[in-house]
Amino acid sequence: MPSKLFTIESKIEILEKNVPIALASMKECTVCPRECLANRIAGDVGECSIPAQLKISSANLHFGEEPPISGANGSGTMFLSGCNLHCVYCQNYPISQYHNGEYYSTSKAAAMMIALEKRGAHNINFVTPSHNVPLLMKAMLEAYKSGLTIPIVYNSSGYDSVKMLKLLDGVIDIYIPDMRYADSKYSKSFSDAADYPEINRAVIKEMHRQVGILQVADGVAVKGLLIRHLVLPGDISGSKKIFEFIASEISKNTYVAVMSQYFPAYNACSYSLLSRRLSLPEYEKVLADFENSGLANGYIQPYFG
């Protein structure tokens, strides 16, 4: 049975309680799993290279997300600059690694959300929010008090703080985390995060606990979990192990987007394992592993080789 949707009134109540707690975590920063202890409130930067300010690259309607996220009118997507991962193959590296964007107050960010809803956005979609959760919480509170009504999408690498996620319980309607790696050897080599698999699995469990299976009404997602899995060449991703984890420890009904769009971007060509696109046999093997795991819901990208 679908779980109840969150109300605006309850979201405001939760945020009013939790925003001060979250903001305090930026003084000796523990906002993400890095726990770098930078005093971002004083202007210092840590692993994410961003102080205690919202730096936004763009805020616009996006039609390239999964069908129930973009819908007919588009997803109100806000790309946050900086990132707590250092993926050598990042396809959004001008934003994540070079930090392109402009700084905005939380009030201005709230106004952006309201403007996107007025343009018909089905949701507000925070892309790469993990390092800026406290400020996004403050911006959401201002937006809700100004009349925002559409769902919030938390669209992350899956390298999040479970502590921060718990402060968002009852506020985020839709979680779209990545599951990038099953093997810490590869997560260390290519994203500088040896603990990614362990953290990522705890994150997925917490997100699922909060919102459950993806719920769609009239073709548009209203609540739930959608996991993205970018298939990397040479089985770097460990796709079979990831699918087995989802099927056995989350639910076989979980929605999964299997993505074939990898290409060597940013510094990928400096690494022999990542310097080529995915082959068709590799992708067909991953799709067979997906089917054999018992998973059935989701979205399969066509092969882009």
C-alpha positions in Angstrom: 0.0 0.0 0.0 1.4 3.4 -1.0 2.7 5.5 2.0 1.1 8.9 2.7 2.5 12.0 1.0 4.2 14.6 3.2 2.2 17.7 3.9 3.6 21.3 3.6 2.6 22.0 7.1 4.6 19.0 8.4 7.6 19.9 6.3 7.6 23.4 7.7 7.4 22.0 11.3 10.3 19.6 10.6 12.5 22.2 9.0 11.9 24.8 11.7 13.2 22.3 14.2 16.1 20.9 12.2 17.5 23.8 10.2 19.5 25.2 13.2 20.9 21.7 13.9 22.0 21.3 10.3 23.5 24.8 10.0 25.6 24.2 13.2 27.3 21.2 11.5 29.0 23.6 9.0 31.1 25.3 11.6 33.3 22.2 11.9 31.9 20.6 8.8 30.3 17.1 9.2 27.7 17.7 6.5 29.0 14.8 4.3 30.9 11.5 5.0 34.2 13.3 4.5 33.7 15.1 7.8 36.6 17.4 6.9 35.9 19.8 9.9 36.4 22.9 7.8 34.8 26.0 9.3 32.7 26.8 6.3 30.7 29.4 8.2 33.9 31.4 8.5 34.5 31.1 4.7 36.8 28.1 4.7 36.3 25.3 2.2 36.7 21.6 2.6 36.6 18.6 0.3 33.7 20.2 -1.6 35.5 23.5 -2.3 32.4 25.4 -1.3 32.0 27.7 1.8 28.7 28.0 3.7 27.0 29.6 0.7 24.8 28.2 -2.0 26.6 28.2 -5.3 24.2 27.4 -8.1 25.3 26.7 -11.7 21.8 26.8 -13.2 18.1 26.6 -12.3 15.8 25.6 -15.2 13.2 23.2 -16.5 14.9 19.9 -17.4 13.4 17.4 -19.7 16.2 14.8 -19.8 15.5 13.0 -16.5 13.6 9.7 -16.2 10.0 10.0 -17.5 8.2 10.3 -14.2 10.7 13.0 -13.0 10.6 15.2 -16.1 7.0 14.5 -16.9 5.5 16.6 -19.6 6.4 20.0 -18.1 9.9 19.4 -17.0 11.8 19.0 -13.7 12.7 22.2 -11.9 16.4 21.4 -11.7 18.9 23.3 -9.7 22.5 22.3 -10.3 24.6 22.9 -7.2 28.3 23.7 -7.7 31.0 21.7 -6.1 31.0 18.0 -5.0 32.2 15.8 -2.2 33.4 13.2 -4.7 36.3 13.6 -7.0 35.3 11.3 -9.9 38.0 11.3 -12.6 35.3 10.7 -15.3 32.7 13.2 -14.1 30.5 14.3 -17.0 29.4 17.4 -15.1 33.0 18.4 -14.2 32.7 22.1 -15.1 30.1 22.3 -12.3 31.3 19.7 -9.8 35.1 20.0 -10.1 35.7 23.5 -11.6 32.8 25.0 -9.5 31.2 27.0 -12.2 28.2 29.0 -10.9 27.2 32.0 -8.8 26.6 32.4 -5.1 23.0 33.0 -4.0 21.3 33.7 -0.7 18.9 31.1 0.6 16.1 33.7 0.0 17.1 34.0 -3.7 17.3 30.2 -4.0 13.8 30.0 -2.5 12.6 32.5 -5.0 14.1 30.4 -7.8 12.0 27.4 -6.6 8.8 29.5 -6.6 9.6 30.7 -10.1 10.2 27.2 -11.4 6.8 26.0 -9.9 5.1 29.0 -11.6 6.7 27.8 -14.9 5.0 24.5 -14.5 7.8 22.3 -13.0 6.6 19.0 -11.6 9.2 19.2 -8.8 12.2 20.9 -7.5 15.3 18.8 -8.3 18.5 19.4 -6.3 21.4 18.0 -8.2 24.5 17.3 -6.1 23.1 18.5 -2.8 25.1 16.4 -0.4 27.6 19.1 0.7 24.9 21.9 1.0 22.1 20.2 2.9 21.9 22.7 5.7 21.5 25.7 3.4 19.1 23.9 1.1 17.0 23.1 4.2 16.9 26.8 5.1 16.0 27.7 1.5 13.2 25.1 1.4 11.8 26.5 4.6 11.7 29.9 3.1 10.2 28.5 -0.1 7.4 26.6 1.7 6.5 29.7 3.7 6.3 31.6 0.4 3.9 29.1 -1.2 5.9 26.3 -2.7 3.8 23.1 -3.1 5.5 20.7 -5.5 7.6 17.7 -4.4 11.4 18.0 -3.7 13.8 15.7 -5.4 17.2 14.9 -3.8 19.4 13.9 -6.7 22.8 12.8 -5.4 25.9 10.6 -5.9 24.8 8.4 -3.1 27.7 9.5 -1.0 25.7 11.2 1.7 25.7 11.6 5.4 23.0 9.4 7.0 22.9 11.9 9.9 22.0 14.7 7.5 19.4 12.5 5.7 17.7 11.8 9.0 17.2 15.6 9.4 15.5 15.5 6.0 13.1 12.7 7.0 9.6 13.9 6.1 10.9 16.7 3.9 12.3 15.1 0.8 9.6 13.4 -1.3 11.8 11.7 -3.9 15.3 10.4 -3.6 17.5 9.7 -6.7 20.8 8.4 -5.5 23.5 6.8 -7.6 25.0 3.4 -6.8 28.4 3.8 -8.4 30.6 1.0 -7.1 30.4 -2.3 -5.3 34.2 -2.5 -4.8 36.1 0.0 -2.6 39.3 -0.5 -4.7 37.6 1.2 -7.6 35.8 3.9 -5.6 39.1 4.8 -4.0 41.0 4.9 -7.4 38.4 6.8 -9.4 36.4 8.9 -6.9 38.9 9.2 -3.9 36.3 7.5 -1.6 37.4 4.1 -0.4 34.3 4.0 1.9 31.8 4.7 -0.9 30.3 1.2 -1.0 29.7 1.0 2.7 28.4 4.5 3.0 26.3 4.2 -0.2 24.5 1.1 1.0 23.6 2.7 4.4 22.4 5.7 2.5 20.1 3.7 0.2 18.6 1.9 3.2 17.9 5.2 4.9 16.4 6.8 1.8 14.1 3.7 1.3 13.1 3.8 4.9 11.9 7.4 4.5 10.1 7.3 1.2 9.6 3.7 0.1 8.9 2.4 -3.4 8.5 5.1 -6.1 4.9 6.2 -6.4 3.7 7.7 -9.7 0.4 9.6 -10.3 -0.7 10.6 -13.8 2.7 9.8 -15.1 4.6 11.9 -12.6 6.5 10.8 -9.5 5.1 12.1 -6.2 7.2 10.1 -3.6 9.7 7.3 -3.3 13.2 6.0 -4.3 14.7 5.8 -7.7 18.2 4.4 -7.9 20.6 5.3 -10.8 23.3 3.0 -11.8 25.9 4.2 -14.4 27.6 1.2 -16.0 31.3 1.7 -16.2 33.5 -0.3 -18.6 35.4 -3.4 -17.4 32.8 -4.1 -14.7 34.3 -1.3 -12.6 30.8 -0.7 -11.2 30.2 -4.2 -10.0 26.7 -4.1 -11.4 25.7 -7.7 -10.5 26.6 -7.1 -6.8 24.7 -3.8 -6.7 21.6 -5.4 -8.3 21.7 -8.3 -5.8 22.0 -5.8 -2.9 19.0 -3.9 -4.1 16.9 -7.0 -4.6 17.8 -8.7 -1.4 18.2 -5.8 1.1 15.9 -3.1 -0.3 13.1 -4.6 -2.4 12.7 -6.3 -5.8 10.1 -3.7 -6.5 12.7 -0.9 -6.3 12.9 1.3 -9.4 16.3 1.3 -11.0 17.6 3.4 -13.9 20.4 1.4 -15.7 22.5 3.9 -17.7 24.8 3.2 -20.6 25.8 6.8 -21.3 29.3 6.6 -20.0 32.0 8.2 -22.1 35.6 9.3 -21.1 35.1 12.8 -19.7 37.2 15.1 -17.6 40.4 13.1 -16.7 39.2 9.6 -17.7 41.5 9.2 -20.6 44.5 9.2 -18.1 43.2 5.9 -16.8 43.4 2.9 -19.1 40.3 1.2 -17.6 38.2 4.3 -18.2 39.5 5.5 -21.5 36.9 3.9 -23.6 33.2 3.6 -23.9 31.1 0.7 -22.7 30.9 -2.2 -25.2 27.6 -3.7 -26.3 28.5 -7.2 -24.9 29.3 -5.6 -21.5 26.0 -3.8 -21.4 24.1 -6.8 -22.5 25.7 -8.8 -19.6 24.7 -6.0 -17.1 21.1 -6.1 -18.4 21.0 -9.9 -18.0 22.3 -9.5 -14.4 19.6 -7.0 -13.8 16.9 -9.4 -15.0 18.4 -12.4 -13.1 18.5 -10.4 -9.9 14.7 -10.3 -9.9 14.5 -6.6 -10.3 11.8 -5.5 -12.9 10.9 -1.9 -12.3 12.8 1.0 -13.8 14.3 2.5 -16.9 16.8 1.0 -19.2 18.8 3.4 -21.4 19.5 2.2 -24.9 23.0 1.4 -25.8 24.9 4.5 -26.8 28.1 2.9 -28.2 
